[in-house]
Amino acid sequence: MEFFQKALAFIVTLGVLVTIHEFGHFWVARRCGVKILRFSVGFGSALLSWKDKQGTEFVIAALPLGGYVKMLDEREGDVPVEERHLTFNQQTVGKRIAIAAAGPIANFIFAVFAYWCMFVLGIQALAPVVGSISDNSPAQQAGIVVGAELTSVDGSPVYSWGDVNMQLVGRLGDSGVIEFGYKLPDESLPHEASVPINDWLIGKVEPNPVLELGMRSLIPDAPAVVHGVTPGGRAQQGGVEPGDRVVAVEGRPVTNWSDFVREIKASPEKQITLSLERAGRSLDVSIRPEARERNGETYGVIGAEAKATEWPPGMLRDVQYSPLVAVGKALEETWDMTLLTLTALKKIVTGRISVENLGGPITIASAAGISAKSGLEAFLGFLAYLSISLGILNLLPIPVLDGGHLLYYFVELIRGKPLSEEKQQLGIKVGMALIAFVMLLAFYNDLSKL
């Protein structure tokens, strides 16, 4: 069931973004007088198709991994004399630049719209209050204490742990100092803390910046009561049922869910005994937590979840703006995420961030599924972020991508004539090889995390 939910979320996510991107090309091309032969969402055999009054065929194809707009072009076949003025290749270089740039621009416009919807509908964010700090961690050495609420990172205001993470992700691979602003409970005076970093988390796979600094958010203790079990998971296989209260693990008392998780994580592939209370009676079950690995650390999981607990007053913040104010906030968020994505891309290319963090379709499907389950607002935020990423990637100056076509056209503007067909074809072959390599690498990373 979970697989189908993720697959559906992936298809919806990619379908929306591809349609937006290709519609950008389509809309501008028509206004430039170019004849559109086909507008396809997906590749391969057509599942559904129809034509409009201008003869354009609209297609929904079987393979939902992209799309394309096919325009009339003399380089791809014979064109009747009376239709040559409608071909893409006969347009001025300015019109061809506008058509090529329209797809990525549509992605950025959609991101602004998605963020605007998210801010108008409103979101809940967790206040960045430090719940615990590891001994001798960078945060503790800088003077940050339990109960402190972070108010800024490197001078940028933060209102939630999401904001803190976004600011810290931008510092991955850096050297220097991370500046924190914070306040303490019942105090009005602001405090500051400086955390020195040197090649911070360079090359680390799936880094968690907040945890790496030794900080954890405030998490209310949940009772050690099983709320649900994953079908086919180790908990269900061992006989654990929803509603069971975990009393002890291997005879060691368990007082809350955190204790229980700690015991499970410390027992990968070990046969352990859980002492449970079920409907007023005691019983023992034997289970073996499944081993998982992350960043070289092996830990156990059993596929059980606790019931959500109530947050203390003030820990959850509602973020909602009027439609007019939300326009500015959406533009600001799109700009910030664009800069963050460009920074991360640069650091991947220069080796400051590990290429193992590059995600492919499985990562996108997983993230889409999680955000879809978290609610419409979270899904809108994910769509906006992915739309920005799609826009940026398509603007990279790699032949085959929109950015590669733009590179050719700007060279044509400077030279006064286009590059030779041979050079353009050579560039396209190199570009296709590069894109194929990146896609294989992303897919390999996906599979290695399963």
Disulfide bonds with the S-S distance in Angstrom:
none
